[in-house]
Amino acid sequence: MKVIHIISKLDPGGIERWLIDISHEDTENEHVIIACSGEKGKWYSKFNGDVITDITLKSGVIKFQKKLNEFIEYNNVSIVHSHLYRFSAFVRLALLFSKVKFIAHSHNDKRFIKGHYDLRKRTKDNFYSLFSKCVFRVFKTNKVAASVDAAQDLFGSSNTNKVKIIHCGIDLNKFNYQLESSDVGNASFKTFITIGSLTEQKNHLFLLDLFSNVNAHLIIVGEGKLRIKIEEQIKELNLSNRVTLLGNRDDIPYLLKSSDGFIFPSIFEGLGLAFIEAQAAGLNCIISDKIPREADIVHENILRLPLDNIKVWIEALGSSEGKLGKVESYNRCSESTFNIERSSKLLSDFYISIMKA
């Protein structure tokens, strides 16, 4: 069957990486991306399928609706799978008169950060939240989430029993413990790595404050709107010789193998695929207590810490040795639902089930 995934664009990110891996792993279905921003994104060539950019919101909601429905009709599309968080509700309304099966997919749990909004922003957010939940309840919507927390955020706490939880898997063949390491580490210090977009969510400014208090080397992988602010903070804290900004990289398995530990102080996450990768690489992982516990696979190598106490993070960096070896860690991840083979099978089975319903 033909499935179209609606996202903004295929830029580096966890959702995008999962969709790319799904497009290669799932040979039973044809996967197509509709990049509604009108841009293919930096990773479009990695996707095993068409990436459509002319069905864009830049042309307006009415034209977007018209072109989307025409594409579905003329291309015999079976399923529309939307990954646009609450905007998926508008996509559902655009398909009001279509017989195509519709999936709204929640990948994040943003409830914590919403608690810090001012009154005006919080009121607007609450209205948008109520509106999207009503749309998903009134109009037939198949609900999928990366975790229970992500399901509760988008669909409501009382509806999680109606949500299919599918963990976004990774291609574990890329994280085989026998891989050679990279040479980006610093032999003079313990090297820690963090992976994620340079946005408020990933909490890089907290990391810089942390590393200004310890003798360790930090590798930051990712790009985003906060890069300039992060660069300024690195200079202000005199961390230029102990913090390395690598930008987006394709050699993540090698970078992880070069590191002594993984650090992940996210303010919120739906799951955190980078955290899964770090566990597959056998690293000790120091993470915030905002990461869903469903993502814990190698429990022996995980330390969860609160974000309101930097002292415990400083202490943790001094004792970052994992208890479970790399071979055992890799094998445990391989046997979990975070293996892309299992994740892809669960998704494909779900597609079949909703087509039969």
N, C-alpha and C positions, 0 to 999 in steps of 0.2 A: 504494500500500500504506500501511497505518497503522503508524507508528513511535512508540513511547513512549520518551521520554528520562527517565531517573531521575536527579534531582539533589536537593540539599538544598532550595534555593528560588531564585527568580529575583531575587537581589540583584545590585547592580552588580559586575561582574567580567568577566574575559576569556572564560571558558567560556560564561557566560550571554549575553554580547554576541554571541558566535559562533552560539549556538543561536537567538537572536532573528533574526539575519541569515539563517541557514539557513531558518528558518520562512517568511521572505518570499521568498527566492530560489528555493527548491526547490518548484515548483508541481506536480511529479509525484507527490509523496508527502504524506500527511497527518501532521503532527507534533503530538504531545501531550506535555506535561510532567507528570510525577508528582513533585510536591514532597514528598519523604518526611519533611520536617521538620514538615509540617502547615501551613506558611505559604507564601503565594504569592510573597512577596518584593516589593521596591519596583519592579521592572521588569516585573511580570507583564503589565501592559496593553500593553507593547510587543510581546509574543509573538503571532505570528499562528497561534493555535490554542488549544485548551483547556489550562488549568492545573489539575490535579487535586490536591486537598489532603486528601482523606479516606482516602487509602491512605498511612498515616503510621506511622512507627516508634514514635511516642508511644503507640500502642495495643498495642505489644508485637510481637515478631518473628512469632509464630504468626498473629496477626490480620493483620499486614502481608502475610505469605505467602498467606493465604486470600483477602484482598481483591485482591491483585495478580493471582493466577491467575483469579479470577472476572472481573476487568476484562478480562483478555486474552481469555478465552473468549467473553464476551458482546459484545465490541466488535471481534472479528475482527482482532486485532492480529497483524501479521506479524513485527515485530522489536522486541525490548527492547534499548535502547541505554543502558548504565549508565555514568555519569560520576563514580562515587563512589570512585575510587582503589581501595584494597584492599577496601573494603566491597562492591565489585562481586562479590567471591567469595561473599558471603552472599546477594546477589541471585541469583547463579547457582544456589546450592543451593536457594533458594526456588522455582526454576523447574525442579526436577529431573524432574518428571513432565509438564512441558509440552513441546509440540512447537514452540513459538515459537523463532525464531532469536535468539541472544543475542550481544551485543557488549559487551566490556569495553574502556573507552577510558581511556588514560593521558594526562593533560594536564600532569604535572609530573615533575621529576626532583629528588627530595628526598635523594639519597644523601649530598650534602655535609654537610647539616645533621645527619644522623643520626650522623655521625662525632663529633659533639660531645655526644652523649647520655651520661649516666652509665651504669654497668654494668647496673643494673636496667632502665632504660628501653631500653637497647640490646638486652638479652636479650629483652625483651617484643616489641620491634620486629622482631627477627630471626625470632622464632616466627611472628608475624603475617605477615611477608613470605613465609616458607616455606609457611605454610598457604595463602595466597592463590595462590601460584604453583602449588602442587599441585592446587588446585581447578581452575584454568584449564587445566592439562594433562590431568587425568583426565576432566573433563566438557567436552563440546564447547563451545568458546568461540571466537568470532571476535574477534581482537585488533586494536585500532586505537590509534595513538599520535600525539601532536602532533609528536614528534621522535624521533630514534633514541635520544637520552638518556632521554627519558620512557619509551620502550619498554623499555630495559634496566632501568630502575628497577622497574617493575611486573611485567614478564614474565621478566626475567632476560637476561643478556648472550648466552646461548647460543640464545635463541629469537627474536632480532630479525628473522631471515629469514622468520619466520612471522607477523610483525606488519605490518599495512598502515599506512604512514605517510601521514597526511593533515594537511597544514598548515592550521591554523585561519585562514581568510581574513577579510578585512575589506571593508566596503563602501567601495571607493575613490572612489566618486562624492562621498562626504562630505569627501574630502580634496583636492579639486581645487585646484590651485595658484592659481586665480583668486579664491578665497574672500577676503572681507574679513577683516581681523584684528580681534581683541578689544582692549580697552584696559586689561587687567589688569597689563601690564608696568610696570616702573619705569624712567623715562627716565634716571635718575641712574646706574643700574647695568646691566650685562648681565643679562638675565633668562633663567634656566634653569627648565625644568619637569620634574617627575617625576609619573607617573601610576600609581596602584595602591593597593590596600587598605592601610590603616594597620596592618600586621602585621609581625612579625619578618622575614618573608620579604623584604619590600621594603627593609628596612635604612634606615629614615628617620633613626634616631639617628646613624648614620654620616654621613648627609648634613648634619645639623645641626652636627656637629663640623667637617665640611669647610667649611661656609659661615661658620663663626665665624673662619676663617682667610683669607677672601677678601672682596673688595669686589664682591659680586654679589647679585642678587635671586633667591630661590628660590620658585617656585610649586609647592605640593603639592596634587594633586587626588586625592581618595579619602576614604573613611571606614573606621573599624575600631576594634578594641579598644584600640589604643595611642594614641588621640587625646589623652587627658588627659596621658599621659606625654610625648608630643611637645610639647604646649602648655607643660608645665612646663619642658621642656628649652629651648624657645624663649625663655622668660622668663629662665631661669638664664644663658643665653649672650648675653642682650641682643640678640636677633635679631628682635624684634617689628617693626622697621621694614624688615627685609630678607627676611623669610619670610612668605609668605601661604598660609594654609590655606583652600582653597576648598570642601572637602567633595566630594560627588559632583556632577558636572556633565554636562549633555547637549550642551554646546557645545565638545567636545574639539578638533575641527578648527580652530576660531577661536582657542582658547587656544594651540594649537601654533603657529599662524601668528604669534601675538603674541610668541613666545619666540625667544631667540637660540640656544638649544641645549636638547637633551634629555639628562637625566642619569638613570641607571638602575643603582643599585648592588645589585641583588638578590643575596641569598645563594644562591638557587636559582630556576630557572624551567624549565618544560617547553618554552616557546617565548618568551612575552612579547609579547602582542598590542600593548601600548602602544608597544613598541619598533618594531613594524611600522608603526604609525600615524605615529610620529615620522619614520621614513624616508620615508613617503609624503608627509609635509608638507615634506620637503626640509631637515630640521634636521640639524645635526651632532650625533652621538650619542656620549656618553661613557658606557660601560656596564661592568659587571663582567665578568670572564672566566668567570663561571659561567653566562652566557647561552649556550644552544646556538648554534653557529656556523651552523646551518641557517637561523637567523633573519636572517643578514646578507644584505641585498639590495643596498644602496647602499654597497659596501665603502669607497669613497673618503671617506665621511662618518662612518665608525665608528672609534672608538678604544676598545679593550678594555684594562682595567686590573685589576691584582690588588687584592683588598680588604685585604691586609695591609700596604699602603704608602700612607698618606694623602698623602704628599708628591707622588707622581706625579699624584694627582687634583687637588691644588692647582695644579700646573704646567699641567695640561690645561685647567683653567677659564680660564687666561689666554690660550690660543690655540685658541679653539673654532670657528674658521671652517671651514665645509664646503668641499670641493673641487668637488663636483658641484652644479649649480644645481637650483632647485626643479622646473622643468619636466622636466628629465632624470630627477630622482629619482622624481617622480610616474609618469612613463612606465615606468620600469624596474619599479616596484612593480606597476603595472597589468598588466605582461606576466608577472609571476611567479605561482607557485602560491598566493600569499597574497591574491590577488584572490578575493573571495567567490564570484564566478561560477565560477571554476575549482575552488575548494574544494568548493562545493556539487555540482558535476558529479562530482567524484571520489567524494564521499560517496554520491551517488545511484547511481553505477555500482557501488560496492561493495555497496550494499544489493541491487541486482539480482543480483550475482554470488553472494552467499551464499544468496539465495532459490533459485537454480538448483542449488546444490551439494547 
